[in-house]
């Protein structure tokens, strides 16, 4: 008996039986399946010599009644070509088996194996072939052979009412050009099984920007064992909007491919799903037919290995040799379309306004333009016309630090000079230096260190368009090409450096960037603010969804490096080709960066002068010294004060430490030395916290998400001592394998940052089926020490006494107060933290740490 082999998937993999591997059923190519299939094939072959059941002889077989397939390979690597009757055909006299091509034989790309003569032939026009590969580039529906399995791997389930629907509705969703992962905290696998005759590879393109989702790609064999080629199964993050690629070698035999995503504890943030496209599998030995070009593409030459995309205003159906033009007066189509669309009447969503650069008279013109490519018609009854352009308005003034010298364009003030933007540049007076930075609040032209662009995940419609447009007193998001475009604005600053006189202040802050913005949205728009340090990797620092009233946001810079700040606005993240939300927009009114290395000055600040001989040049003061107003000389701050990092002029620059704290020798910070003294009813109490100077830890929980994921909150607390160094560390261990390349010392991100109090979210290993517990979403709760007191209030931070049990002893509780400067959408003024210390002299052994209920 000849065991039969299946050829690779036909018609772009669409006829391969969809197996559900490793779930109690044998996959379709298991030995049992091949045997019974071969038996059926042999019975059909023997039937050629038998009379039919009615007793009449069977008609002879014609070429259309059967097709050829290869048997499985034997141990010497050879096989046979056999004829198989098509289903529901009874005939006699099938061709005899003949020796087939060797098992590793394959045709070149653009060719297929013509089975009758066993020779490679070129694909016809309108079709293509990868030779020994299959490709999945159409995602209007899940292609045959792919399956979705959603699991919830939590073995210790939370309260039953917290899991209304489990994960039944979670799946990967086809979106036309790509497929999109789930956005919830279920684990969903996209699975495809393939049988290779020789070793090959799998290649795919993907977007993975949100580390609130874990993304794995791995391969199993038909025994459900993970292949050793997938040791590095964690897929690396990509930059926002960029497609990354991933390829893995495949061994011959059965390969079950898994694309698996798991959402982690979705908070209020908009979660970005993983996108995958262009899955190519190489190594399926031979293809016995060519694939038709998908709608919207064509191939006009025989022997094509790829189909070309139809240009704009043309279309094609499946298997096209050429594209057909639309009627350009009444119809239009985007690139790669399968049909033409009627042009709609023009509306206010089809045009936008721009301001021209200033002319010699100091005037700017307001111009109206159609959004390109123009798809609407002005000649229909309901259509609107383009408003008249050319209205003149006075130009806005120059931005601070720039001056126009009577010309139509603004130029930066020369080094050592300053201007508020309306007056000409003047030198700083003696004893002062320019306060360098940028303050952009007038938007007549885009500043020289900013640029704008537009891109879309699924198409190239808006490439080359401006993402943002200047509009006088603000800059706003442009029209783009589709509602789900990313509209990008970048600001590049080569470094941050405090003024000479402040270099001794030794504070960690080198500069800050502040912007004022508002969003007006009718859909699920999101504004992202991203930071890139030294061109390594772009990280989303904060995002705002929906309509947000006018507000300011500040990001603090802790290291001198090259920075690119990016604002990205997306009107909706649903795949949209139509323009429903073009009136949703974001406006940025001002962008201010302090201490920028290549900045300009709008004002001057006092500086310390050197000795008489050096004249009036500025000198840095030693650490912990301020500039005395009368003499402009450096003078040390008094004891138990610290030097403000924003201001070093005058004795008021030395800020008194909070209660119960002292300053370091260089007056850079105040800290607690772990001793606290308190007078109570003629009694002197001395508290000694020195044994608590090492970092204390506390696990709180468990809690459960709406889908039932179990998690804990883990706190690290660095209470006192260490000369005010922040000793508590919280890390994200998931980033060990998903982050592209953590910039060593990228202090803006919480992987490597010390704090007084920090919190991580811990997901136990059994909760998601991972090998080890995961720590993620680390946040700093305290990075500034404020003071120690028995009072329950300090600097507007209140301790709610009813959250704690009543103290059984007469010894007062002591409170450590801290704050964190990091702002978020939910904590616009940053976070504050208080630690209550309760002393019980009668209790032996170590104390306990707890959190209020």
NUDORO-232155 format. One record per residue (C-alpha): x, y, z. Coordinates in steps of 0.2 Angstrom, whole numbers, plus 2048, in hexadecimal, padded with zeros to 3 digits. Example, Ala and Ser with C-alpha at 12.3 -4.5 7.8 and 13.67 -1.06 7.14 Angstrom:
<nodes>
83E7EA827 8447FB824 
</nodes>
This chain:
<nodes>
800800800 8078117FB 80581E80A 80082E801 80783F805 7FD84F804 80485D7FA 80586E802 7F6879805 7EE87E7F4 7E788F7F1 7F18997FE 7EF88B80B 7DD88B80A 7D9879808 7E4872816 7D9869822 7D8874832 7DF869840 7DD86D853 7EE867858 7F285F869 7E085F86F 7DD84C86F 7DB84B85C 7E9845850 7ED853844 7E8850832 7F984982D 7FB83D83B 80082B837 7EE82583A 7E683282F 7F382F821 7F081C822 7DD81D821 7DE82A813 7EA81F809 7DF81080C 7D081A804 7DC81F7F6 7E180D7F2 7CF8077F3 7CB8147E6 7DA80F7DB 7D57FD7DC 7C38017D8 7CA8057C6 7CA7F27C2 7B97EE7CA 7A87EF7C2 79C7FC7CA 78F7F67D7 7827F67C9 78D7E97BF 7917F57B1 7A37F87AD 7AA8097B2 7AE8167A5 7C18197A2 7C88277AC 7CB8387A4 7D88457A9 7CB8507B1 7C58417BD 7D58407C7 7E484A7CD 7F68457D2 7FE8447E3 80E83E7EB 8108307F7 819833808 82C832806 83582180A 845820814 84F822804 847833800 83D82D7F1 82A82D7EE 81D8287E1 8118337D7 80082B7D7 7EF82F7D0 7E08337DC 7CE8337D5 7C58437D9 7B78417E5 7A683A7DF 7AF8337CF 7AD8217CA 7B981C7BC 7C580F7B7 7D780F7B0 7E081B7BB 7F281E7B5 7FF8137BE 80A81A7CC 81B8217C5 82B8257CF 8298377D6 8368467D7 8418447E6 83A84A7F7 84385A7F9 8408607E7 8378717E5 83487D7D7 83B88F7D7 83089D7DC 8248A27CE 8228907C9 8178817CE 81A86E7CC 80F8687BD 80B8577C4 80784E7B3 8188507AC 8218547BD 8298637B7 8298757BD 81F8817B3 81D8947B5 80D89B7BD 8018A37B1 7FC8B67B1 7F18BA7C0 7F98AD7CB 8098AC7D5 81389F7DF 82189F7EC 82888E7E6 82A8857F6 820891801 80F897806 80A8A880B 7FB8AF814 7F88C2810 7E58C380F 7DD8C5820 7CB8C881C 7C78B8825 7D18AB82E 7DA8A1820 7D688E820 7E288582B 7E3892838 7DA891849 7D889B858 7D989486A 7D58A0879 7D989988A 7D98A089B 7E88988A3 7E389D8B5 7E388D8C0 7DE8978CF 7CE8A08C9 7C98B08D2 7B78B48D8 7AB8AB8CC 7A18BB8C8 7B18C48C2 7B18B98B2 7A18BC8A9 7A68B5898 7B78AE89B 7C18AE88B 7B48A787E 7B38B7874 7C68BA874 7CF8B7863 7DB8BD856 7D08C884A 7D48C9837 7D58DB831 7D78DA81E 7EA8DD81C 7EF8D682D 7E88CC83C 7E68D484D 7E88CC85F 7DC8CD86D 7DD8DC879 7D78D4889 7E08CA896 7DC8B988E 7E98AE886 7E58AC874 7EF8A1868 7EF8A2855 7F489184F 7F988A83E 80087983A 80B87582B 814865826 82586881D 82E85C812 83E865815 845872822 83E88481E 839893828 82A89E82D 82B8B082B 81E8BE830 81D8D0833 8158D7843 8128E784D 8148E5860 8148F686A 80C8F387A 8148E9888 8048E7891 8028D8885 80E8CA884 8128C3873 81A8B2870 81D8A8860 822896862 821885859 81C87485E 81E863856 80F857855 813850866 80F86186D 822864871 829875870 837876863 84887B868 84888885A 83C893864 847896874 8458A8870 8328A886F 82F8B9876 82C8C5867 8358D6869 82B8E686A 82B8F285B 82A90485A 81990C858 81390A846 822900840 8208EE839 82D8E2840 8318D1839 8348C0841 83A8B083A 83E89F841 845890839 83A881837 83F86E837 83886282B 828859831 81A86083A 81B872841 80D87984B 80F88C84B 80889685A 8068A985B 8018AC86D 7FC8BC875 7F78BF888 7F18D088E 7F78D489F 7EC8DE8AB 7E48EB8A0 7E28FB8A9 7DA90A8A2 7E790C894 7E2909882 7EA8F887E 7F38F686D 7F08E5866 7FE8DB85D 7FC8DB84A 8038CD83F 8038CD82C 80C8C481D 80F8B3825 81A8A9819 81F89781B 82D890811 83187D80F 821875809 82B86C7FB 82086F7EC 8118787E7 8068707DA 7FC87F7D5 7FF8927D5 7F589E7E1 7E98AB7D9 7EE8BD7DC 7E38C47EA 7D68D17E6 7DE8E27E4 7EE8DB7DD 7F38D47CC 8028CB7C2 8048CF7B0 8138C37AD 8148B07AD 81F8A97BB 81B8B67C8 8208B37DB 8168C27E1 8078CC7DB 8088DF7D9 7FC8EB7E1 7EF8F47D7 7F29077D6 7E69147DD 7D69167D3 7D79047CC 7D18F37D2 7D28E17CF 7C98D07D3 7D18C07D8 7DE8B97CC 7E08C97C2 7EC8CC7B4 7EA8DE7B4 7E08EC7BE 7D08F47B7 7CF9077B8 7C190F7C2 7B691C7BA 7C092B7C1 7B29387C0 7A692E7CC 7B09217D4 7C191E7DD 7CB9107E5 7D990F7F1 7E99067ED 7E68F37ED 7D38F47EB 7C88E67E6 7BA8F27E0 7B79047DC 7AD90F7E8 7A191D7E3 7A892E7E7 79D9377F5 7989497F5 7A59557FD 7A3959810 7AC96481D 7B6954820 7BF95480F 7C9964811 7D596C81E 7DC97E821 7EE983822 7F7993826 80599981A 81699F820 8179B1824 8199BD815 8239CE815 8149D781C 8149CC82B 8039C3825 7FE9B1824 7F19AB818 7E499E81D 7E399180E 7D698380C 7DB973803 7D39627FF 7D9953808 7E49497FB 7E093E7F2 7CF9477F0 7C29397EF 7B29447F0 7A794D7E3 7A39607E3 79695E7D5 7899547DF 77A95D7E7 77F95B7F9 79195F7F6 79A96E7FE 7A79797F6 7B997D7FC 7B898D806 7C199C7FE 7D499D803 7DF9AC805 7D89B5815 7E79BE81C 7EA9BF82F 7F89C6839 8079BA83C 8099B484E 8199BB856 8299B1857 82B9A4864 8359A9874 8489A8870 8459AC85D 8439BD854 83F9C2842 84A9D2840 83C9D9835 83D9CA829 82F9BE826 8379AF82F 83D9AD841 84F9A9845 8569A3856 85F9AF861 8729AE860 87B9A686F 87B9B187E 86C9BB879 8599BA87D 8499C0877 8369BD87B 8329BB869 82C9CD866 83B9D7869 84D9D5861 85A9CA86A 8649D2877 8739CC881 8719C6893 8779D28A0 8869CF8AA 8849C38B7 8779B98AE 8769AB8A1 8699A7894 85C99A89A 85D98E88B 84E984885 83F984879 82E98C87B 82398986C 81299286E 81099A85D 80E98E84E 81099783D 81D98B836 82397A83E 83297E849 843977841 84596984E 83496284C 82D95883D 81C950839 817940830 80993482E 80892182C 7FC91382D 7FE901833 7F48F9824 7F7905815 80291280E 7F591F80A 7FB92D815 80E92A813 81593B80E 806945816 809952824 80294A834 80095B83D 7FC96C837 80297D83E 7F3988843 7F999984B 7F799785D 7F798385D 7FD975852 7F096784E 7EE956847 7EC956834 7DF94D829 7EA93D825 7E4930819 7D9925824 7D1926835 7DD91A83D 7ED922837 7FB927843 7FE93A842 80F93D848 81894C84F 82B94B855 83695785F 84995385F 85495A86C 86795486C 86995687F 86595E890 87096889A 86C9738A9 8739858A9 8859888B0 87F98F8C0 8749808C4 8809728C0 8859718D3 87296E8D8 87595C8D4 8639598D3 85E94A8C8 8539558BC 85C95B8AD 84E9638A4 83B9618A0 82F961892 81E968894 810969888 7FE970888 7F196687E 7DF96187C 7D6954872 7C495586A 7BE944865 7AE93B861 7B6929860 7C491F868 7D292B864 7E392A86E 7F193686F 80292E874 81193787B 82192D877 83392F87C 842928873 85392987B 863929870 859922862 85891186B 84590E86C 83591886E 82B91587E 81991B881 81B926890 80892B891 7F892A887 7E8933888 7D892B880 7C893487B 7C494787D 7D095088A 7CE96288F 7DC96E88E 7EA968899 7FD96889C 80895989D 81A9598A3 82894C8A0 83894D8AA 84994A8A3 8569418AE 86493D8A2 86E947895 86B93E885 863941874 850941875 843940868 83194486F 82393D865 810941865 80693585B 7F3937859 7E792A853 7D592D850 7CF91B852 7D990B852 7CB901849 7D08FD837 7C790B82D 7C991081B 7BB91D81C 7BC92E824 7B092F832 7BA93883F 7C5945835 7BE953841 7C594A850 7D5953854 7E3957861 7E9968863 7FA96C86C 7FB97E871 80D97F878 81D97487A 82A97A886 83B971889 847978896 85A976896 85B970884 86D97087E 86997886E 85C983875 858996874 8559A2882 8469AD886 84D9B3896 85E9B48A0 8619AD8B1 86D9B28BF 87E9A98BF 88C9A98CB 89B9B38C6 8AD9AE8C8 8BB9B78D0 8BF9C98CB 8CC9C48BE 8C19B98B4 8B59C88B1 8A39C58AF 8A29B38A9 8979A78B1 89E9998BC 8959898C4 89298A8D6 89897B8E0 88B96E8E5 87F9758F2 8839878EF 8779958EA 87B9A68E2 87B9B48EF 8719C28E7 87C9D18EE 88D9CA8E7 8889BD8DA 8949B28E3 89199F8E8 88C99C8FA 88898B903 876987908 87398791B 872976924 86296B921 85D974911 85E96D8FF 8629778EF 85397A8E4 8579738D2 84C9808CA 8549908D2 8659938D9 8649A68DB 8629AD8ED 8619A58FE 84F99F8FA 8569928EE 85B9888FE 84B97F903 849979915 848966917 83895F91D 83595A92F 84094C936 84C94D928 85E954924 867958914 87594F90C 88795790D 88495F8FB 8739658FF 86C95B8F0 85E9528FA 85695090B 85593F913 850936923 85F92F92C 853922934 85292B945 84393594A 84193F95B 831945962 82C94E972 81C94897A 81694D98C 827952992 82E94198B 83B94097E 837931971 84592B966 840920958 84E915950 84990F93E 85B90A939 8578F8938 84A8FC92B 857905920 8588F6914 84A8F4907 83A8EC90E 82E8E3903 81B8DF903 8108D48F8 7FD8D98F8 7EF8CF8F1 7EA8C58E8 7DE8D08DD 7D68CA8CD 7D38D38BC 7C18D38B4 7C78C38AA 7CD8BB8BA 7E08BD8B8 7E78BC8CA 7F48C98CE 7FD8D08DD 8048E18E1 8168E18E7 81E8F08F1 8308F48F4 833901901 84390A905 83F914915 84E91D91B 86191F91B 86E91D90D 87093090C 860931903 8649258F5 85491C8EE 8579098F1 8479018ED 8478F98DB 8388F38D1 83B8EA8C0 8308E48B2 8378D28AF 82C8D089F 8368DE897 8468D2899 83F8C9889 8348D5880 83D8E6881 8478EA872 8578F087B 8558F988C 86090888C 86B90689B 8669148A7 85791989E 8509208AD 83F9258A6 8399138A6 83790A8B6 8428FB8B2 8519018BA 84C90F8C5 84E9118D8 8419188E3 83B91A8F5 82B9108F1 8279068E1 81A8FA8DC 81A8EC8D0 80B8E18CA 8108CE8CC 8068C18C2 80A8B08CA 8108A38BD 8018988BF 7F58A68BA 7FB8A78A8 8048978A5 81589F8A5 8258978AB 8288A48B8 81E8B28C1 81E8C28B7 8218D38BE 81A8E28B4 8138F38B4 8208F98C1 81C90B8C7 8259178D3 81A91C8E1 8279278EA 83792F8E3 83893F8EE 83993E901 82F94C90A 83194991D 82D93F92D 82194593A 81493E946 80794A93E 7FB942931 7FD950924 80C95691B 80C96190B 7FA95D907 7FC94A909 7F0943916 7F093391F 7DF92C921 7DF925932 7D091B930 7D990F924 7E4909932 7E08FF942 7E090A952 7F190995B 7F090096C 7FF90A973 80291C978 81291E96D 80D92995E 80E92294C 81C929941 81892D92F 82492E920 81E938912 823937900 81D93C8EE 8219378DC 8239448CF 81D9388C1 80C93E8BB 7FF9338B2 7EE9368AB 7E69308BC 7F39388C7 7F59498BF 7FF9508CD 80A9408D0 8089348DE 80A9358F1 80F9288FD 80E927910 81691991B 80F91892D 81B91193A 81490A94A 820906958 81C8F8964 82A8F6971 8228E6979 8228DC968 8328D2965 8398CD954 8378D6943 8288E1940 81C8DF932 8178E9922 8058EA91D 7FA8F5912 7E98FB917 7DA8F1911 
</nodes>
